[in-house]
Amino acid sequence: MIAYILIYSLLLLLIAIVLFRTIKIVRAIEHQTLLGDDITGCGESLGFIGCSVVCTSVSDLQQVSRLLGQEYGRYEVIVVLDSSLHAEAFDSLVRHFRMVRVNCTSTQELPSVHIENLYRSRQRSYRRLILVDAPYRSVYDDLNAGVVVASYDHILPIGSSATLRPRAIENLAIILCSSKARNCAWIRSRSSHDCLFLRNAIIDAGGFSCDVLQRCAEGYYTYSPIADHTQTRRVKFSLRTTIICASFTLLLVSSATLDVLVTISILLAAGVAWTSAKYVATIAKETNCSAWDIIYLFRKIVDIFPARKFSVS
């Protein structure tokens, strides 16, 4: 009897957590959608908050163009790429965006960073784009190179699978203007796991690494998604998610021989989680919503504890 009560209690708790997260994420997405046109491009009205998007492993022209499409005044895109490893893609970026080499002032903020060349566009429409030619050693070294040349106080790392959601920068600026997030070293999205960092906090921590969240000061969590991620590769499950799914499977297998009601309850909880993930995926990505997107959000919803390891995808 006690075992049944425990199983039912855990299932109810899981359903409650899933529904709570679903409501929070949907409300955050709706809030982004309702951002009015009157704040678009008005960095002054948002406290002069500036943002530098630093791209690592990004060489696709269309992705760079989409990143430049954010209508926000105090905003720039920094593409870090090794010209010796990606010669064709590098030359393509230089030609398409009409980049010219400019002087790169050395800095001692992050002494380990080495930059070969720095490029800016001659065309006014691409004035917010910076191309950094730096030897590739790791994703974190690419991000550090972007931090060194960044013009603004906030750094948003972006990988090859990510595209910023419409008005994502305005939404982050609004969050930064709130009293809770104003003095935080980082802001992390629970729904997309993207992070916005304070530039000085990264420098004080000695640069980016997998444990940068622990080495920085206090952070702030939001349910607002920052970027859409293209799930073209296998979804990587965290240890916590794997444990939850394995426990769920064991419960289902064991209950099948014990009680039909327990089996139905477990299937119902799984159905609620999957339906919630599908609903959130549809709201977040109205077109081209794939099964990978649903699995990606399913992982975020059932992963009870937020991962402390920082990574870029």
C-alpha positions as CSV (number, residue, x, y, z in Angstrom):
1,M,0.0,0.0,0.0
2,I,2.8,2.4,0.9
3,A,4.6,1.6,-2.4
4,Y,1.4,2.5,-4.4
5,I,1.0,5.8,-2.5
6,L,4.7,6.7,-3.2
7,I,4.4,5.9,-6.9
8,Y,1.2,7.9,-7.2
9,S,2.7,10.8,-5.3
10,L,5.8,10.8,-7.5
11,L,3.6,10.8,-10.7
12,L,1.5,13.7,-9.4
13,L,4.7,15.6,-8.6
14,L,6.0,15.0,-12.1
15,I,2.8,16.1,-13.7
16,A,2.7,19.2,-11.5
17,I,6.3,20.1,-12.5
18,V,5.6,19.5,-16.2
19,L,2.5,21.7,-16.2
20,F,4.2,24.4,-14.2
21,R,7.1,24.6,-16.6
22,T,4.8,24.4,-19.6
23,I,2.7,27.4,-18.3
24,K,5.9,29.4,-17.5
25,I,7.5,28.8,-21.0
26,V,4.2,29.5,-22.9
27,R,3.7,32.7,-20.9
28,A,7.3,33.8,-21.6
29,I,6.9,33.1,-25.4
30,E,3.6,35.0,-25.5
31,H,5.3,37.9,-23.7
32,Q,8.0,38.0,-26.4
33,T,5.3,37.9,-29.1
34,L,3.4,40.9,-27.5
35,L,6.5,43.1,-27.4
36,G,5.3,46.2,-29.3
37,D,6.9,47.8,-32.3
38,D,7.4,51.0,-30.3
39,I,10.4,49.5,-28.5
40,T,12.1,48.0,-31.5
41,G,15.5,49.6,-32.0
42,C,15.1,51.8,-29.0
43,G,18.1,50.9,-26.9
44,E,17.9,54.2,-25.1
45,S,14.5,53.4,-23.6
46,L,15.9,50.2,-22.2
47,G,18.7,51.8,-20.2
48,F,21.4,51.9,-22.8
49,I,21.9,48.2,-22.7
50,G,24.2,46.8,-25.4
51,C,24.7,43.2,-26.5
52,S,27.5,41.5,-28.4
53,V,26.5,38.2,-30.0
54,V,29.7,36.0,-30.3
55,C,29.4,33.2,-32.8
56,T,31.6,30.1,-32.7
57,S,31.6,27.4,-35.4
58,V,29.3,29.6,-37.5
59,S,30.2,30.0,-41.2
60,D,26.8,29.8,-42.9
61,L,25.9,33.1,-44.7
62,Q,22.2,32.7,-44.1
63,Q,22.7,32.2,-40.4
64,V,24.9,35.3,-40.1
65,S,22.3,37.3,-42.1
66,R,19.5,36.1,-39.8
67,L,21.6,37.1,-36.7
68,L,22.1,40.6,-38.2
69,G,18.4,40.9,-38.7
70,Q,17.7,41.8,-35.0
71,E,16.2,45.3,-35.0
72,Y,18.0,46.7,-31.9
73,G,20.3,49.7,-31.8
74,R,23.0,48.7,-29.4
75,Y,23.8,45.3,-30.9
76,E,26.6,43.6,-32.9
77,V,27.5,40.2,-34.2
78,I,31.0,38.9,-33.8
79,V,31.9,35.8,-36.0
80,V,35.0,34.0,-34.8
81,L,36.5,31.7,-37.5
82,D,39.8,30.2,-38.3
83,S,40.7,31.1,-41.9
84,S,43.3,28.3,-42.1
85,L,40.7,25.6,-41.3
86,H,37.7,27.2,-43.1
87,A,39.4,29.1,-45.9
88,E,36.4,28.8,-48.4
89,A,33.8,29.8,-45.8
90,F,36.0,32.6,-44.5
91,D,36.5,34.1,-48.0
92,S,32.8,33.7,-48.7
93,L,32.0,35.8,-45.6
94,V,34.6,38.5,-46.6
95,R,33.2,38.8,-50.1
96,H,29.5,38.7,-49.3
97,F,29.6,41.2,-46.4
98,R,32.4,43.3,-48.1
99,M,34.7,43.0,-45.2
100,V,38.1,44.8,-45.0
101,R,40.9,44.2,-42.6
102,V,41.3,46.7,-39.8
103,N,43.8,47.3,-37.0
104,C,43.4,45.0,-34.0
105,T,44.5,46.6,-30.7
106,S,46.1,44.2,-28.3
107,T,44.6,43.8,-24.9
108,Q,45.6,42.2,-21.7
109,E,42.1,41.5,-20.5
110,L,42.4,37.8,-21.5
111,P,46.2,37.3,-22.2
112,S,45.7,33.8,-23.6
113,V,43.7,35.1,-26.6
114,H,45.5,35.3,-29.9
115,I,43.9,37.1,-32.9
116,E,45.4,37.0,-36.3
117,N,43.2,39.5,-38.1
118,L,40.1,41.6,-37.6
119,Y,37.6,42.5,-40.3
120,R,34.8,45.0,-40.5
121,S,32.3,45.7,-43.3
122,R,32.6,48.7,-45.7
123,Q,28.8,48.5,-46.3
124,R,26.7,50.5,-43.9
125,S,24.0,47.9,-43.7
126,Y,26.5,45.4,-42.3
127,R,28.3,47.8,-39.9
128,R,27.3,45.7,-36.9
129,L,29.2,42.7,-38.2
130,I,32.8,41.9,-37.0
131,L,34.8,39.0,-38.4
132,V,37.6,37.7,-36.2
133,D,40.3,35.5,-37.6
134,A,41.7,33.4,-34.7
135,P,43.4,30.0,-34.5
136,Y,40.8,27.4,-33.4
137,R,41.7,25.6,-30.2
138,S,38.3,25.1,-28.6
139,V,34.8,26.6,-28.5
140,Y,35.7,28.5,-25.4
141,D,38.8,30.1,-27.0
142,D,36.6,31.3,-29.8
143,L,34.2,32.9,-27.3
144,N,37.1,34.5,-25.5
145,A,38.4,36.0,-28.7
146,G,34.9,37.5,-29.2
147,V,34.9,39.0,-25.7
148,V,38.2,40.8,-26.3
149,V,36.9,42.7,-29.4
150,A,33.3,43.1,-28.1
151,S,32.0,46.7,-27.8
152,Y,29.2,46.1,-25.4
153,D,28.8,45.1,-21.8
154,H,26.8,41.9,-22.4
155,I,27.9,38.8,-24.3
156,L,25.6,36.3,-25.9
157,P,27.3,33.1,-27.1
158,I,25.8,31.4,-30.2
159,G,26.7,28.1,-31.9
160,S,26.1,26.7,-35.3
161,S,22.7,25.2,-34.5
162,A,21.1,28.4,-33.1
163,T,19.2,31.3,-34.5
164,L,17.9,34.1,-32.3
165,R,14.2,34.4,-31.8
166,P,12.5,37.6,-33.1
167,R,13.1,40.5,-30.6
168,A,15.2,38.3,-28.4
169,I,17.6,41.1,-27.6
170,E,14.8,43.5,-26.7
171,N,13.4,40.8,-24.4
172,L,16.8,40.3,-22.7
173,A,17.2,44.1,-22.3
174,I,13.8,44.2,-20.6
175,I,14.8,41.4,-18.2
176,L,18.1,43.2,-17.5
177,C,16.2,46.3,-16.5
178,S,14.3,44.4,-13.8
179,S,15.5,44.7,-10.3
180,K,16.2,41.0,-9.9
181,A,18.5,40.6,-12.9
182,R,20.1,44.0,-13.0
183,N,23.3,43.1,-11.1
184,C,23.5,39.4,-12.1
185,A,26.6,38.0,-13.8
186,W,24.6,35.9,-16.2
187,I,21.0,35.2,-17.4
188,R,20.1,31.7,-18.4
189,S,17.0,30.5,-20.2
190,R,15.4,27.3,-18.8
191,S,13.7,26.6,-22.0
192,S,16.6,26.9,-24.5
193,H,19.6,26.8,-22.1
194,D,21.2,29.9,-23.8
195,C,23.1,32.3,-21.6
196,L,23.7,36.0,-21.6
197,F,26.9,37.0,-19.7
198,L,28.1,40.3,-18.2
199,R,31.4,41.0,-20.0
200,N,33.3,42.1,-16.9
201,A,32.2,38.9,-15.1
202,I,33.7,36.8,-17.9
203,I,37.0,38.7,-17.7
204,D,37.1,38.5,-13.9
205,A,36.5,34.7,-14.2
206,G,39.5,34.3,-16.6
207,G,37.4,33.7,-19.7
208,F,34.9,31.1,-20.9
209,S,35.0,27.4,-19.8
210,C,32.6,24.6,-19.0
211,D,32.4,25.7,-15.4
212,V,32.1,29.5,-16.0
213,L,28.6,29.6,-14.4
214,Q,30.2,28.4,-11.1
215,R,33.1,30.8,-11.4
216,C,31.0,33.8,-12.1
217,A,28.9,35.6,-9.5
218,E,25.2,35.1,-8.9
219,G,23.0,34.5,-12.0
220,Y,19.3,34.7,-12.9
221,Y,17.0,32.2,-14.6
222,T,14.3,33.0,-17.0
223,Y,11.8,30.9,-18.9
224,S,12.0,33.1,-22.0
225,P,13.6,31.2,-24.9
226,I,16.5,33.2,-26.5
227,A,17.3,31.1,-29.6
228,D,15.8,28.4,-31.7
229,H,18.0,25.4,-32.1
230,T,18.0,23.2,-35.2
231,Q,17.9,19.6,-34.0
232,T,19.8,18.0,-36.9
233,R,21.9,15.8,-34.7
234,R,21.1,13.2,-31.9
235,V,19.6,14.9,-28.9
236,K,22.1,14.6,-26.0
237,F,20.4,13.7,-22.8
238,S,21.9,14.8,-19.5
239,L,22.6,12.4,-16.7
240,R,19.6,13.6,-14.7
241,T,17.2,13.2,-17.7
242,T,18.6,9.8,-18.3
243,I,18.0,8.8,-14.7
244,I,14.4,10.1,-14.9
245,C,13.6,8.3,-18.1
246,A,15.2,5.0,-16.9
247,S,13.3,5.2,-13.6
248,F,10.1,5.9,-15.6
249,T,10.8,2.8,-17.7
250,L,11.5,0.6,-14.7
251,L,8.3,1.7,-13.0
252,L,6.3,0.9,-16.2
253,V,7.9,-2.5,-16.6
254,S,7.5,-3.5,-12.9
255,S,3.9,-2.1,-12.6
256,A,2.8,-4.1,-15.7
257,T,3.1,-7.2,-13.6
258,L,1.6,-5.6,-10.4
259,D,-1.3,-3.3,-11.1
260,V,-3.1,-2.1,-14.2
261,L,-4.0,1.2,-12.5
262,V,-0.3,2.0,-11.9
263,T,0.5,1.2,-15.5
264,I,-2.3,3.5,-16.7
265,S,-1.1,6.3,-14.3
266,I,2.5,6.1,-15.6
267,L,1.4,6.1,-19.2
268,L,-0.9,9.1,-18.4
269,A,2.0,11.0,-16.8
270,A,4.2,10.3,-19.9
271,G,1.4,11.4,-22.1
272,V,1.0,14.7,-20.3
273,A,4.8,15.4,-20.5
274,W,4.9,14.5,-24.2
275,T,1.7,16.6,-25.0
276,S,3.1,19.5,-23.1
277,A,6.4,19.4,-25.0
278,K,4.5,19.2,-28.3
279,Y,2.3,22.1,-27.4
280,V,5.3,24.3,-26.3
281,A,7.2,23.3,-29.5
282,T,4.2,24.3,-31.6
283,I,3.9,27.7,-29.8
284,A,7.7,28.3,-30.0
285,K,8.1,27.3,-33.6
286,E,4.9,27.6,-35.6
287,T,6.5,26.4,-38.9
288,N,8.8,23.5,-39.5
289,C,8.3,22.0,-36.1
290,S,9.9,18.6,-36.2
291,A,9.9,15.6,-33.8
292,W,13.5,16.6,-32.8
293,D,12.1,19.9,-31.6
294,I,9.5,18.1,-29.5
295,I,12.1,15.7,-28.0
296,Y,14.4,18.7,-27.3
297,L,11.7,20.5,-25.3
298,F,10.6,17.2,-23.7
299,R,14.1,16.9,-22.3
300,K,14.0,20.5,-21.0
301,I,10.6,20.0,-19.4
302,V,11.3,16.8,-17.6
303,D,14.9,17.8,-16.5
304,I,14.0,18.9,-13.0
305,F,17.4,20.4,-12.0
306,P,19.1,22.9,-14.3
307,A,22.5,21.9,-15.6
308,R,25.4,23.9,-14.2
309,K,27.7,23.0,-17.1
310,F,28.0,25.7,-19.8
311,S,28.1,24.6,-23.4
312,V,27.3,26.2,-26.8
313,S,25.3,24.3,-29.5
